[in-house]
């Protein structure tokens, strides 16, 4: 503590003026240094922090908007793909039905052809069998007629005429 004058005692309520001047100069110097160097850096750091936060929010909003847009595009593409798949499936079913109808038609044609060939073969075999039977029946009839009549019908021309008449009589009798 300073003693102002010798012999005068200092009042503790009143500050010493020299301390007041030195304190004021130190305070002013401190304020000047804070305002000149520290506060601009703090303000710059604060502004950078605000920009980073606001920029992050803007980037997050932009990313969210882009994500929503991509989601909508994805949904649209998914719907298109589903429609395309349904169309392809329907086309495949229609093609399968067409192929099925073609196969059935070819099978019917083949069946009809096989049946017709079978009928032709049966008709040819029947005609062969009828020819063989005519010959055999003719021979038996001639032999039988030779035994009944007592004359030999060995002559081929007479035998053929006799056999044909006999068979004609049989066929006309069977038709009645």
ZAMARGU-4260 file (C-alpha; in steps of 0.2 Angstrom, whole numbers, plus 5000, padded with zeros to 4 digits):
<rodrens>
0) 5000/5000/5000 | 5005/5017/4996 | 5005/5030/5009 | 5000/5046/5002 | 5008/5058/5014
5) 5018/5056/5029 | 5008/5057/5044 | 4991/5056/5035 | 4982/5040/5036 | 4973/5033/5022
10) 4954/5030/5022 | 4951/5012/5017 | 4934/5017/5008 | 4942/5029/4996 | 4954/5021/4983
15) 4971/5027/4980 | 4972/5038/4965 | 4988/5031/4958 | 4982/5014/4959 | 4966/5020/4950
20) 4977/5027/4936 | 4988/5012/4934 | 4972/5000/4935 | 4963/5011/4922 | 4978/5011/4910
25) 4980/4992/4912 | 4962/4989/4909 | 4962/5000/4894 | 4977/4991/4888 | 4969/4974/4891
30) 4953/4980/4882 | 4963/4986/4867 | 4973/4969/4866 | 4956/4959/4867 | 4947/4970/4855
35) 4961/4971/4842 | 4968/4953/4843 | 4957/4941/4852 | 4939/4946/4848 | 4942/4946/4829
40) 4949/4928/4830 | 4934/4923/4842 | 4922/4931/4830 | 4930/4922/4815 | 4930/4906/4824
45) 4912/4909/4829 | 4907/4913/4811 | 4916/4898/4804 | 4907/4887/4816 | 4890/4895/4812
50) 4894/4892/4793 | 4900/4874/4796 | 4884/4871/4805 | 4872/4880/4793 | 4882/4872/4778
55) 4880/4855/4786 | 4862/4858/4788 | 4860/4864/4770 | 4870/4849/4764 | 4860/4837/4774
60) 4844/4845/4767 | 4851/4844/4750 | 4856/4826/4753 | 4839/4822/4760 | 4831/4830/4745
65) 4842/4820/4733 | 4839/4804/4742 | 4820/4807/4741 | 4821/4811/4723 | 4832/4795/4720
70) 4819/4785/4730 | 4805/4791/4719 | 4815/4787/4704 | 4818/4770/4711 | 4800/4767/4714
75) 4796/4773/4697 | 4808/4762/4689 | 4803/4747/4700 | 4785/4750/4694 | 4791/4750/4676
80) 4801/4735/4679 | 4786/4726/4687 | 4774/4731/4672 | 4787/4725/4660 | 4789/4709/4669
85) 4770/4707/4669 | 4770/4711/4650 | 4784/4698/4647 | 4775/4685/4657 | 4758/4688/4648
90) 4768/4687/4631 | 4776/4671/4636 | 4759/4664/4641 | 4752/4669/4625 | 4767/4662/4615
95) 4765/4646/4626 | 4747/4644/4622 | 4750/4647/4603 | 4764/4634/4603 | 4752/4622/4613
100) 4739/4625/4599 | 4752/4622/4585 | 4757/4606/4594 | 4739/4600/4596 | 4735/4604/4578
105) 4751/4595/4572 | 4747/4580/4583 | 4729/4580/4576 | 4736/4580/4558 | 4748/4567/4562
110) 4735/4556/4570 | 4723/4559/4555 | 4737/4554/4544 | 4742/4538/4554 | 4723/4533/4554
115) 4721/4536/4536 | 4737/4526/4532 | 4730/4513/4544 | 4714/4513/4534 | 4723/4512/4518
120) 4734/4498/4524 | 4718/4489/4531 | 4709/4491/4514 | 4724/4484/4504 | 4726/4469/4516
125) 4707/4467/4515 | 4708/4467/4496 | 4723/4455/4496 | 4713/4443/4508 | 4698/4445/4497
130) 4708/4440/4482 | 4716/4426/4491 | 4699/4420/4497 | 4692/4421/4480 | 4705/4411/4473
135) 4704/4398/4487 | 4685/4398/4487 | 4685/4397/4468 | 4697/4382/4469 | 4686/4373/4482
140) 4670/4377/4472 | 4678/4370/4456 | 4683/4355/4465 | 4666/4353/4473 | 4657/4356/4457
145) 4668/4344/4448 | 4663/4331/4461 | 4645/4335/4460 | 4644/4337/4441 | 4655/4323/4438
150) 4665/4332/4424 | 4682/4339/4425 | 4683/4358/4425 | 4701/4359/4423 | 4701/4371/4409
155) 4706/4388/4416 | 4695/4399/4406 | 4679/4389/4410 | 4685/4387/4428 | 4687/4406/4430
160) 4670/4410/4422 | 4662/4397/4434 | 4671/4404/4449 | 4666/4422/4445 | 4648/4417/4442
165) 4648/4408/4458 | 4656/4422/4468 | 4644/4434/4460 | 4629/4424/4465 | 4636/4423/4483
170) 4639/4442/4484 | 4621/4445/4477 | 4614/4433/4489 | 4624/4441/4504 | 4618/4458/4499
175) 4600/4454/4500
</rodrens>
